Amino acid sequence: MLKVLVVEDEIELLELYDIILSKKYIVFTTDSGREAIDIFDRENPEILIIDIKLPDISGVEVTKHAKSKNPDVAVIGVSAYRERFKEALDAGAATVIQKPFLVKQIHKVIEDVLQGKM
């Protein structure tokens, strides 16, 4: 099973990710950018789903760290702010999806990223 690290500061959304992804993936969750770096370094997930705007370290910084440790990690940025998309893509995200999104959309985006379509 592939490992997914989800970093999201909205706890309800973080719990939703865990519910919708845990049937298909080993899921690690955190609401902290610092903790995300620790989990990433320890677990080396294949997929990183990250909110671009976090309260401690930005999702862009976490993305840069993840890509420096494992250039093959599939990074999916998530943001409610369209103006942050380019910054996330420049840091190495394969794609960025805008909040709010549909549950089925996240599964499709993960599959597309894993298959190299994004």
Secondary structure in CASP SS format (residue, H / E / C, confidence):
PFRMAT SS
TARGET T0000
AUTHOR 0000-0000-0000
METHOD secondary structure of the structure
MODEL  1
M C 1.00
L C 1.00
K E 1.00
V E 1.00
L E 1.00
V E 1.00
V E 1.00
E C 1.00
D C 1.00
E C 1.00
I H 1.00
E H 1.00
L H 1.00
L H 1.00
E H 1.00
L H 1.00
Y H 1.00
D H 1.00
I H 1.00
I H 1.00
L H 1.00
S C 1.00
K C 1.00
K C 1.00
Y C 1.00
I E 1.00
V E 1.00
F E 1.00
T E 1.00
T E 1.00
D C 1.00
S C 1.00
G H 1.00
R H 1.00
E H 1.00
A H 1.00
I H 1.00
D H 1.00
I H 1.00
F H 1.00
D H 1.00
R H 1.00
E H 1.00
N C 1.00
P C 1.00
E C 1.00
I E 1.00
L E 1.00
I E 1.00
I E 1.00
D E 1.00
I C 1.00
K C 1.00
L C 1.00
P C 1.00
D C 1.00
I C 1.00
S C 1.00
G H 1.00
V H 1.00
E H 1.00
V H 1.00
T H 1.00
K H 1.00
H H 1.00
A H 1.00
K H 1.00
S H 1.00
K H 1.00
N C 1.00
P C 1.00
D C 1.00
V C 1.00
A E 1.00
V E 1.00
I E 1.00
G E 1.00
V E 1.00
S E 1.00
A C 1.00
Y C 1.00
R H 1.00
E H 1.00
R H 1.00
F H 1.00
K H 1.00
E H 1.00
A H 1.00
L H 1.00
D H 1.00
A H 1.00
G C 1.00
A C 1.00
A C 1.00
T E 1.00
V E 1.00
I E 1.00
Q E 1.00
K C 1.00
P C 1.00
F C 1.00
L C 1.00
V H 1.00
K H 1.00
Q H 1.00
I H 1.00
H H 1.00
K H 1.00
V H 1.00
I H 1.00
E H 1.00
D H 1.00
V H 1.00
L H 1.00
Q C 1.00
G C 1.00
K C 1.00
M C 1.00
END
